[in-house]
């Protein structure tokens, strides 16, 4: 069953955040993941949305998504991001195709 990793982000240091952005695509691909949403134009349709950036990743399973998150590759990316953003991330099980 597919799994989605969703991040809601406010970037506070764009230059430092670029280091994180440079490392994440390879870490995601190495675990069979893909970007579904990577930033882009966003409009709040209802309620309040506290973050200016949303990223959605798709992985084959929740277990693989967690393996990605805990991988050495992504840990290095997270270290580059430290202090550069208000960053929130969840993993959620998707629907069977």
Helices and strands as residue ranges (DSSP letters): E 3-11, H 14-29, E 34-38, E 53-59, H 62-70, H 72-81, E 85-93
